[in-house]
Amino acid sequence: MDSSSKAPEPIQVLFVEDEFLIREWVAQALTEEGFAVKKASNAVEALRQIACGPVDILLTDINLPGGMDGTALARRMRELNPDLPIIYASARATLLEQGARMPGSLVLAKPYDAIGRGFGACLRKAIPASHRAPGSLRASGCGTAHR
């Protein structure tokens, strides 16, 4: 088999969510959509995860336990990778001020109404076209996400 016919590598998602059942449920749904998912329950775990290997997108809850919330984690991740796509998730998504968000990020309101194809499309939309293999991803709308 020649290298030109290889399937593209799956998109690496770092999913940070402190609620165990939600974390497992969403990670499973994303895996079924073809994403490679790294999971973390807080910002410290998330930073350990990226020390083990790069990620293509950060999907983080805003309210996290410990000394670093999702907005601080996103700032730190952007320091490490300035082009990293970021999606914030929160039950209080409308309260997240524009100035607290990283430029170009998306906000996904909880509860996750769009698990499955719609949720996967939202993650794909967050990744700039320049980071996608030609023809491997198709962006579409993502329901409750806001730019």
QUIPE-V527184 format. One record per run of one state. SS is the DSSP state (H for helix, E for strand, L for the rest). FROM is the first residue (numbers start at 1). TO is the last residue. If there is no record, write none. Layout:
ss->[SS/SS]
from->[FROM/FROM]
to->[TO/TO]
//
This chain:
ss->[L/H/L/E/L/H/L/E/L/H/L/E/L/H/L/E/L/H/L/H/L/E/L/H/L/H/L/E/L]
from->[1/3/6/12/17/20/33/36/41/43/53/57/62/70/81/85/91/93/96/98/101/106/110/117/127/129/132/146/147]
to->[2/5/11/16/19/32/35/40/42/52/56/61/69/80/84/90/92/95/97/100/105/109/116/126/128/131/145/146/147]
//
